[in-house]
Amino acid sequence: MSLMDTETFEMWMKRIMDRFDRNEKMLAALTCKEVKPVKYLDGERLLDNQDLCQLLQTSKRSLQRYRSSGALSYHMLWHKVYYKESDVQLFIKNTSRSSGKRTTK
């Protein structure tokens, strides 16, 4: 088995991401929903409050509590709150770990 060179890898990743973008646009057209542009910071996908509320099935106020307590890292860009995908994954991992330690009396 041989390793793929960087140029070939990047070419394939671009083709895959283009295909995902095309599929997302087709799905949006079929469901009559607008495609929301994806923002990136340092090559990492950013989620806004609405995205994270839907993902975690929680309220904006809960997100504010997580931010205020330092449990959830965030970035302010253009006067709007964004969350890096890796920070959200870490938050989910930490909260699921701490909820598993709780015991009932």
C-alpha positions as CSV (number, residue, x, y, z in Angstrom):
1,M,0.0,0.0,0.0
2,S,1.5,3.4,-1.0
3,L,0.9,6.7,0.6
4,M,-0.8,9.5,-1.3
5,D,1.1,12.7,-1.9
6,T,-0.2,16.0,-0.5
7,E,-1.2,17.4,-3.9
8,T,-3.3,14.4,-4.7
9,F,-4.9,14.3,-1.3
10,E,-5.8,18.0,-1.5
11,M,-7.3,17.5,-5.0
12,W,-9.5,14.6,-3.7
13,M,-10.6,16.6,-0.6
14,K,-11.6,19.5,-2.8
15,R,-13.6,17.2,-5.1
16,I,-15.3,15.7,-2.0
17,M,-16.1,19.1,-0.5
18,D,-17.4,20.4,-3.8
19,R,-19.7,17.3,-4.0
20,F,-21.0,18.0,-0.5
21,D,-21.7,21.6,-1.4
22,R,-23.5,20.6,-4.5
23,N,-25.6,18.0,-2.5
24,E,-26.4,20.6,0.1
25,K,-27.7,23.1,-2.5
26,M,-29.8,20.4,-4.1
27,L,-31.3,19.4,-0.8
28,A,-32.0,23.0,0.0
29,A,-33.7,23.5,-3.3
30,L,-35.9,20.4,-2.8
31,T,-36.9,21.5,0.7
32,C,-37.3,25.1,-0.3
33,K,-34.8,26.2,2.3
34,E,-32.0,28.7,1.9
35,V,-28.5,27.4,2.1
36,K,-26.7,29.2,4.9
37,P,-23.0,30.1,4.1
38,V,-20.5,28.3,6.2
39,K,-17.9,30.4,8.0
40,Y,-14.4,29.1,8.9
41,L,-11.8,30.3,11.4
42,D,-8.3,28.9,11.0
43,G,-9.6,26.3,8.7
44,E,-12.2,25.1,11.2
45,R,-16.0,25.4,10.8
46,L,-17.8,27.9,12.9
47,L,-21.2,27.5,14.4
48,D,-23.5,30.4,15.5
49,N,-26.0,30.4,18.3
50,Q,-28.8,29.1,16.1
51,D,-26.7,26.2,14.8
52,L,-25.6,25.3,18.3
53,C,-29.1,25.6,19.8
54,Q,-30.4,23.1,17.2
55,L,-27.5,20.8,17.6
56,L,-27.7,20.7,21.4
57,Q,-31.5,21.1,21.6
58,T,-31.1,23.9,24.1
59,S,-32.0,27.6,24.4
60,K,-29.9,30.7,23.7
61,R,-29.9,31.5,27.4
62,S,-28.4,28.1,28.2
63,L,-25.6,28.8,25.7
64,Q,-25.0,32.1,27.5
65,R,-24.7,30.3,30.9
66,Y,-22.2,27.9,29.4
67,R,-20.2,30.8,28.0
68,S,-20.3,32.8,31.2
69,S,-19.2,29.8,33.3
70,G,-16.3,29.1,31.0
71,A,-17.6,25.7,30.1
72,L,-18.0,26.6,26.4
73,S,-15.4,28.5,24.5
74,Y,-16.5,31.1,22.0
75,H,-15.3,33.8,19.6
76,M,-16.8,37.2,18.9
77,L,-16.6,38.0,15.2
78,W,-18.4,40.9,13.5
79,H,-20.4,41.5,16.8
80,K,-21.7,38.0,16.7
81,V,-20.9,34.9,18.8
82,Y,-19.4,31.9,17.1
83,Y,-18.2,28.5,18.3
84,K,-15.4,26.4,16.8
85,E,-16.5,22.9,16.0
86,S,-13.6,21.4,18.1
87,D,-14.7,23.5,21.1
88,V,-18.2,22.2,20.8
89,Q,-17.0,18.6,20.5
90,L,-14.9,19.2,23.6
91,F,-17.8,20.7,25.5
92,I,-20.1,17.8,24.6
93,K,-17.4,15.3,25.7
94,N,-16.9,17.1,29.0
95,T,-20.6,17.5,29.8
96,S,-21.4,13.9,28.9
97,R,-18.5,12.7,31.0
98,S,-19.6,14.9,34.0
99,S,-23.2,13.8,33.7
100,G,-22.2,10.2,33.7
101,K,-20.5,10.7,37.1
102,R,-23.6,12.0,38.8
103,T,-25.3,9.6,41.2
104,T,-28.8,9.6,42.6
105,K,-29.5,9.5,46.4
